[in-house]
Amino acid sequence: MSVDTDFIPATSEDKPEHSSIDVSSKTFWAQTSEKRDETFARLRREDPVSWQRPVQDAVNPDPDDPGYWAVVKHAEIAEVSRDSKSYISGQGVLFDLLPPYFLELSQSFLAMDPPRHDHLRRLISSAFTPKRVKRIEEQIKVAAREIVDSFAHESGEIEFVDRCGKQLPTRMFGDMFGVPDELREQVHKSAGDVVAWADPETLGDRSPDEVQIEACQTLHGIAKELIDARRAKPADDLLSSLVQAEIEGEKLTDFEIGSFFVLLSVAGTDTTKHTSAFTVKAMTEFPDQRDWLREDYDGRIKTAVEEFVRYASPVMTFRRTATLRAVLGGKKIIPGDKVVLFYPSGNYDEDVFDEPTKFDLSRDPNPHVGFGGGGTHFCLGNQLAKSMLRALFSELLTRIPDFEAGEPELLGTNFMRAVKRMPFRFTPEK
């Protein structure tokens, strides 16, 4: 069913005072994850759906922005995620309102609603056939082995993100889309810039929107070159399948493929990279969990990988926009209200998870919202992400199991819980 999105954005009228428990300021997002978790825990107890001031680190600041509802409990996150009629994505998934063209440029069907979202997702899903996914999984295992080969015999200390964490997802994205080796580093950098608009190191002397637009245009340019090449000469890769994909006689346009290329370059590389980084850090802090997994890796990894995702919670926030009057967590929501889902908070909800701050690889069931809270926007690539994590940790725990991760240097952003750099020590493989 189509949803009418022609409504006026929310105003401050009939809204409560902004919450005294702030999750919008630069100061809040500059804190460690642990300090932010303390604030989220307080909100879960005292004000699970709170009216917040406009976020300070916006891509496109709006002086008339009245604020947004912060949703921090698991139940309400799932409720909003599964109700695509009352809470839409077509206005974008970041805190602030962005121009429609920019949404399509950067967020693909993530910023669309039914029926267009469903149609585009079906076209893209048609390229992920069981045969192709099975072949990709075999490629992932080979790639993981070669990546660990590249440093396992060295001095015993590397920078984890560059030498290990980014390598597997960047390589698999490049293989799936047929990206030439010489362009893969540029793809990785631009994908990182798409989500790093609030990080001072990334920004330099540029504005947040400049960083995002430049990164998106670079990725669209690379995608266009590859699309033209595949139309002239199809290859055995995902991009060729997308170029040829057809449902009821309709194919994807070059712009739609390019936007999906942008979306997957971020979703398929950054999230897995950061999850692996937080997982090796967690295994350093909870060595008993590493030992437990090593005792029966093949039998336990299926359960364990869900805890990798829950504990890391790399994607921190997504926004929806209300189209109907509703009551959420006891608060009155009106059309035009921005409703922001805080996934790390939902994944640490004490009403759902026993000892949520503990890294527990035997946690079962584990209904985390690391891939979204269900509904139409549940992560399309979740199985591939888990395949990469299974393959990488099989190599790490078999070959250099005594590794220790140092303190991570985090990206300054309100969207991605991301690691820029992290020391990693181990006994070299003999």
N, C-alpha and C positions, 0 to 999 in steps of 0.2 A: 504494500500500500504506500502510495506517495504521501509525503508530509509537506504541508504548506510551510515554507520557511520565510514568508514575507511578513515579518513582524518587527516591531520596534524593540531595540535593545533595552535592557532593564535600566531603570533610573533608581535614585536613592529613595523615592517615595515608598512609604509603607514598609520600610526595611528597619530591622533592629540596628542598634549601634554596632559599629565594627567590633569584633571580638578583641578582648584585651590579651588573648593568647595569640600572638602574631605568628603567621607562617608566610608572610608576604615580603618582608623586608630583606634587603641585601645582607643585613647582619644575621638574620635567621639562616639563610642559605649558605653563608660563609662558615657556619659552624660544622663540626664533625658530624658524621652520620649518627653517632651515639647520642650527641646532644640534641639533634633534631628528633631522634626517636623518643627522648624524654618529653619533648613538647607534644608530639603526636599522642603519646600515652595519656598525657593530661587532657588533651582534647577528647580522646575516646571516653574518658571518665566523665568529663564535665560538659562537653559541648560537641557531640559527634558530627553535627551538621552546623557549622559556624559561619557567620557572615564576616568576610574578611575584606580588608582594604585591597585596592588594586596592587598586583605584584609590582615591585620596583624594577626588577630586571625583565622588562617586557621587550619584545622584538620591535613592536610598534606602539609606543605609549600613547594613551588616549586621555586627555585632560578631563573628559566627561565620564570616564569609566567609574561606575559606582562601587564596583567590587565584585565578589563572587562568593558562592557557597563552597566551603571546604568540607569534603566528605572523607572521613577518616576511618570508619568502621567497615569491616568485611561485608556485613549484610547489606548496607546501603550501597557500597561500591558495586556489589553483584546486582542489586536491584536496578540501579541506573544503567549498568552495562547491558542488561537484558531487555530493557524497555526502550527500543529504538524509535518508538512513536512519540513518547513524551520527552525523551532526551536525545537530541540529534547530534550528529558529527559534522554536518555540512557547513557549519560556521567555523570549523577548524577545531584542532585538539590542543592548541597551546592556550596559555592564560588569556592572551589578548586577541581581539578581532583583527584578522588579516584580510587583505583584498582577495576576492575569489580566485583571480588568476594565480596569485602566489600560492594559494592552497592547492590548486591543481598542479602547479609547477613542482611542489615539494612533498605533498602528502598523499597524492594518488587517491585510491579508494578509501584510505583512512579518514579522509575528510569528505566523505560522500554518504548519502542515505539511500535506503531502498526507494525506488527500484533500481536506480542507476548503480548503486553500490553492488547490489546482488548480481546484476548483469556483468559488470566488469570483473567481479570476483570469480564468477563462473568461468569467464574466458581465461583468466589467469590460472585458475585451478586446473583447467583442461590441459595445461602444459606440465602439470605435476602428476604424470601418470605413475602407477605403481612400478612399472618397469624402469622408468627414469629415476624415481626415488631410490629404488634398490641399487641401481648402478651408481648413483651419487654416494650412497652409504659406503659402498666398496671403495670409492675414490677417497672418501673421508678417512678411512682407516689407513690407507697407503700414505696420504698426506700427513696425518698425525705422526706416523712413524718417521717419516723423513724430516719433519720439523724438529722432533726431539733428537734425531740423529745429528742435527746441525749444531747442537750445543752440549749434548750429554757427555762428550769426552773432553770438554774444555776445562778451564781452571776451576770451575765450581761456583762461579758467580756471574750472573747476567742481570740485565734489566728486563724484567719479565714481560711487560706489555709489548715492547718492540720485538724482542727475540722469540717470544712464544705466544702470548695471548692474542695478538692481532694476526699472527701468521696463518692459522688454520681458517678462520672465517674469511679473511681477505683472499686467500688462495681459492677457497671453494666458491666464493662469489665470482671471482675471475674465471674459474673453470666453467661454472654454470652459464655465465653470460658470454663466454668466449672473449674476455678482455685480454688484449695482448699484455705480455709481461711488463713491457716498458710503460704501460699506463696504469698498472695496478696500484703503485704507490700514490699516484695522483688521485685515483678513485678513493683510496683509503683516507687521504688527507681531506678531500672535499667532503666525504661522508662525515668525518669528525667535525668539520666546521659547521655543518648543517645544525648540529645540536649544541654548539659551543658558543652561542651568541653572548652569553653572560660571563665568559671567562676572560679576565684581563689579558692573559698571555696570548690567547687567540685573537682577541680584538685588536690589540695594538692601538693604532690611531684611527681605526675604522669604527663605524657605527654597527650595532647588531644587525640591522637589516642589510647593510652592505655585505657583511660576512655571509649571511644566509643566501642572498641573491647571487653573489659571486660563486658560491659553492654549488648551488643548484644549476646555474647556467653552465658551469664547467661539466657537471655530470650529464646534463642534457646534451651538451655538445659531443661528449664521448659516446653517449647512447646513439645519437643520430648517425655518427660515423659507422658504428657497429650495425645499426639497422639497415643502412644502405648496403653495406657489405653482405649482410645475410639475405637481403632481397635479391641481390645479384647472384649470390652463391650460398645457398643454405648449408649450415654445418650441423654437427651433432651436438647442439647445446640448447640451453633453455631459451636464449634469445631467438633462435631460429623457430622454436616451437611457438613463442609468443607472436612472432611475425606471421606465422601460418595459422595460428589458432582461430577458430571460427565457430560461432554458435548462431544457428538460424540465419546463416548467410552473412553475418556481420563480423568484421575483423577489428582488432585494436588499431587505433591511429598511431602515428609515430609519436605524437605528444603523450598519449596515454602510456605507451611502452616506455618512453623516456621518464615519465613521472613514476612509474613503477620501478624503474631502474634506480631512481633517486631514493625512493622509499626503502627498497630492499638493500641498497648499499649501506643504509644506516641500520635498519632492523636486522639485516642478516650478518652484519659484521660487528658493529659497536656493542650490541647487547651481549653477544656470545663472548666477545673479548673481555668485557668487564665482568661478566659472570665467572669466567675462568679465573680472573685475577682475585676477585673476592673469595672464591672457593679455595685457592691455595693459601690465602691469608687465613681463612677459617680453619683449614686443616693444620696450620701452624699453631693456632690458638687452642684447638681441640684435637690434640694428637690421638686421643683414644678413638675418635671417629674415623680418622685415617686408618688406624690399625684395624678397626672393625670392618671397614670396606675392603681392605686388602685381604682379609681372611677368606672372603668369598666374593671376589669382584663381580664375576659374571652373574652370580645369583642375587646380588644386592644392589647393583648399580641402577637398575630400573627405578627402585624406590629412592635411592640416594640422589639421583639427578634432579628429582623434584625438589629436594631440599636445597640443592645448589641454587636453583632458581628462586625459591622463596627467600632464602637467607640473603642473597645478593640483591634482589629486587632492583635491577639496573634501570628500568624505566620508572621514574618516580611519580609523574603526573600526566594525566590526560584530561581534557575538558570535554564536557557535553554542554549543549545549550537547550534550555527548556522550551517546549512548544505548547505545553498545556499546563493548566493549573494542577498542582499536585501537593501532597504532603510527604515530606521526606525527613525521617528522623524527628518528627514532630514540628518541623518548620514548613511554612507555607512558601511554596515555589510558584512563581508566575512566569508566563511566557516571556522569553528574552533573558531570563536569569542565566548567568554562567554557573555551571556546576562542575567543580574540579575534583577528580578522583585521586586520592593519595595512596598509591599502591603499596609503598613500603609500610605505611601504617596499617593497611588492611592485612598485610602479610604478617604483622606482629600483634594482631588482635588477640587479646587474652581470652576472649569468649570463644575463639575458634581453635587456637593453638596453645597446647600446654607448654609452659616455659618457652615462650616465643623467641627470647633472646639467645637460646641455646641452639647451637648447630647440631642437629640430631638427624643423622643420615638414615635412621630406621623409622623416622616419622611416617606414620601411615594410619589413617588417610592423611593426605596433605593437600587440602583444597585451596592452594595458593592462587593469587590473582596476578602472578608474574607474567602471564600471557594475556592479561585482560580478565575481566570478571565474567566471561562468557558472552553470549549474544552474537550479533552479526559481525562484530569486529574482533572476535577471538583470533589470535595470531595464526596466520596461514602457514608460517614457516616454523611452527613450534617443534615439529618432529625432527626437522633438519637441525635445528639448534641443539636439541637434546642428543642427536646422533654425534654432533661434533664434540660435545662435552664428554660423552661416553668414550669416544675414541681417544681424545686427548688425555684424559685422566687414566685410561688404561695404560698408556705409554709412560706417563709420569710416575704412577704408583708401582709399576713393574720395574722400571729401569733406574729411577733416581728417587726412591721412596722417602729418603730422609730430608727432603727439601725443607727450607725455611724461608718464608716470605717476610720482608721487612715492612716498614710503614708505607702505605700507599700515599702518593700525592694526588689529590682529587681535583677533578675539573670543577671550576666554579660555574655552576648552572643549576636551574630549578627544574630541569627536565630529565636529565640522565645522571644517574649515580655512576660516575665514570672515573676510571683510574688513568692518569696521565703517565705516571712512572711508578715503579715499585721494585726494590732490590729483591733478588731471589738467589739463595745459596743452596748448594747441594754437594754431595760427594760424587765426583765424576764417575761415570760408568767405565768399568775396566774392559 
